[in-house]
């Protein structure tokens, strides 16, 4: 049975991440961090649903939780896809340099390896939107968890983007590389500041309570 990284315990996963092994690496770590951020969004909703004070927004909160769960599951899948993409890339690099199929195979493997972290960026950007909505509607007792979730998905976006760029930098087709990079850059430039703003506004609100 093929080993799944996401079935490892926290301690073993971190040990594998620290070891001299190619996977999991930065991409897998980014996806896992993003999944934790999405999980905190769901947690904030779970403590809100069922409370009479929030009955008017319960349906909205439930929908946000469902979407956050879907993002979390997808990010967990991307831990595995990132590892698979890296392994395929290493296989392509191992092809004999005089193999006529090598350039095309290597190019395809590089593009494939860039797609997993680009997918992470996209999913984490979706999570930012949900965290913004959850921050407005969840129990005030849980807004600190929303802020933590925002910081985690922000970090995941930035970390995943590094793994996009490290792959596109090796593409021979520079026009394709620029297209991928442009997509990633646009997402980073919009959603990283939104996540930072959400966390900052929540922290300011929390601190003002004790002023």
C-alpha positions in Angstrom: 0.0 0.0 0.0 1.4 3.4 -1.0 2.2 5.6 1.9 0.2 8.8 2.3 2.0 11.7 3.9 -1.3 13.1 5.3 -1.9 9.9 7.2 1.3 10.5 9.3 0.9 11.9 12.8 1.9 15.5 13.6 5.2 14.4 15.2 6.2 12.0 12.4 5.2 14.5 9.7 7.4 17.2 11.2 10.3 14.7 11.6 10.0 13.7 8.0 9.9 17.4 7.0 13.1 18.0 9.0 14.9 15.0 7.5 17.1 14.8 4.5 14.2 13.7 2.3 12.7 15.5 -0.7 9.1 15.0 0.4 7.4 16.4 2.3 8.9 19.8 1.5 8.0 23.4 1.4 5.0 22.8 -0.8 3.5 20.1 1.4 4.1 22.3 4.5 2.3 25.2 2.9 -0.7 23.1 2.0 -0.9 21.8 5.5 -0.7 25.2 7.1 -3.4 26.4 4.8 -5.6 23.5 5.7 -5.1 24.4 9.4 -6.2 28.0 8.6 -9.4 26.7 6.9 -10.0 24.4 9.9 -10.0 27.4 12.2 -12.6 29.0 10.1 -14.8 25.9 10.5 -14.1 25.9 14.2 -15.3 29.5 14.6 -18.5 28.5 12.9 -18.9 25.3 15.0 -19.0 27.3 18.2 -21.5 29.8 16.7 -24.1 27.5 15.2 -26.9 26.7 17.7 -26.5 29.8 19.8 -29.7 31.8 20.0 -27.8 35.1 19.7 -26.6 34.1 16.3 -29.7 32.5 14.9 -30.2 35.1 12.2 -26.8 34.2 10.6 -26.8 30.5 11.4 -27.6 29.5 7.8 -24.8 31.7 6.4 -22.3 30.4 9.0 -23.2 26.8 8.1 -22.6 27.5 4.4 -19.2 29.1 5.2 -18.3 26.1 7.3 -19.2 23.7 4.5 -17.0 25.7 2.0 -14.2 25.9 4.5 -14.3 22.1 5.0 -14.1 21.6 1.2 -11.1 23.9 1.0 -9.4 22.0 3.9 -10.0 18.6 2.2 -8.6 20.0 -1.1 -5.5 21.4 0.6 -4.8 18.0 2.2 -5.1 16.4 -1.2 -2.6 19.0 -2.5 0.0 17.8 0.1 0.0 14.5 -1.7 -0.2 16.0 -5.2 2.8 18.2 -4.5 4.8 15.2 -3.4 3.7 13.3 -6.5 4.6 16.2 -8.8 8.1 16.5 -7.3 8.7 12.8 -7.7 7.6 13.0 -11.4 9.9 15.9 -11.9 12.9 14.0 -10.4 12.1 11.1 -12.8 12.1 13.5 -15.7 15.4 15.0 -14.7 16.8 11.5 -14.5 16.2 10.7 -18.1 19.3 10.5 -20.2 20.3 13.9 -21.6 20.5 12.4 -25.1 16.9 11.0 -24.9 14.9 13.0 -27.6 11.8 12.8 -25.4 13.6 14.4 -22.4 13.0 18.1 -23.2 9.3 17.7 -23.7 8.9 15.4 -20.8 10.9 17.6 -18.5 8.9 20.7 -19.5 5.6 18.9 -18.9 6.8 17.7 -15.5 7.9 21.2 -14.5 4.5 22.6 -15.4 2.8 19.8 -13.5 5.0 20.5 -10.4 4.0 24.2 -10.5 0.3 23.4 -10.6 0.0 21.9 -7.1 1.4 25.0 -5.3 -0.6 27.3 -7.6 -3.7 25.3 -6.5 -2.7 25.9 -2.9 -2.6 29.6 -3.5 -6.0 29.5 -5.1 -7.6 27.5 -2.3 -6.0 29.7 0.4 -7.3 32.8 -1.3 -10.8 31.3 -1.2 -10.2 30.7 2.5 -9.4 34.4 3.1 -12.8 35.3 1.7 -14.5 32.8 4.0 -12.6 34.0 7.0 -13.6 37.6 6.3 -17.2 36.5 6.3 -16.8 34.3 9.4 -15.2 37.2 11.2 -18.3 39.3 10.7 -20.8 36.6 11.7 -19.3 34.2 14.2 -19.4 34.4 18.0 -17.2 37.2 19.3 -15.6 34.6 21.5 -14.1 33.1 18.4 -12.8 36.0 16.5 -9.2 35.4 17.7 -9.3 32.0 16.0 -10.4 33.7 12.8 -7.4 36.0 13.1 -5.1 33.0 13.6 -6.7 31.4 10.6 -6.1 34.5 8.5 -2.4 34.5 9.5 -2.0 30.9 8.6 -3.6 31.1 5.2 -1.6 34.3 4.5 1.6 32.4 5.3 0.5 29.5 3.2 -0.2 31.7 0.2 3.2 33.3 0.4 5.0 29.9 1.0 3.1 28.2 -1.9 3.9 31.0 -4.2 7.6 30.4 -3.7 7.1 26.9 -4.9 5.3 28.1 -8.0 8.2 30.5 -8.9 10.9 27.9 -8.2 9.3 25.7 -10.8 8.5 28.3 -13.4 12.1 29.6 -13.3 13.1 26.3 -14.9 10.7 26.4 -17.7 12.2 26.7 -21.2 8.9 28.2 -22.5 9.2 31.6 -20.9 5.8 32.8 -22.1 4.1 30.0 -20.3 6.2 30.7 -17.3 5.1 34.3 -17.3 1.4 33.3 -17.6 1.6 31.0 -14.6 3.6 33.6 -12.6 1.2 36.4 -13.5 -1.8 34.3 -12.2 0.0 33.6 -9.0 1.3 37.1 -8.5 -2.2 38.6 -8.9 -3.6 36.4 -6.3 -0.8 37.1 -3.8 -1.1 40.8 -4.3 -4.8 40.8 -3.6 -5.3 38.3 -0.9 -2.2 38.6 1.3 -3.1 42.2 2.2 -6.7 41.1 2.8 -5.6 38.4 5.2 -3.2 40.7 7.0 -5.9 43.4 7.3 -8.4 41.0 8.7 -6.0 39.7 11.3 -4.9 43.3 12.2 -8.4 44.6 12.5 -9.4 41.7 14.8 -6.3 42.2 17.0 -7.0 45.9 17.2 -10.6 45.1 18.3 -9.4 42.7 20.9 -6.9 45.0 22.4 -9.3 47.9 22.5 -11.5 45.9 24.8 -8.9 46.3 27.5 -8.1 49.9 26.9 
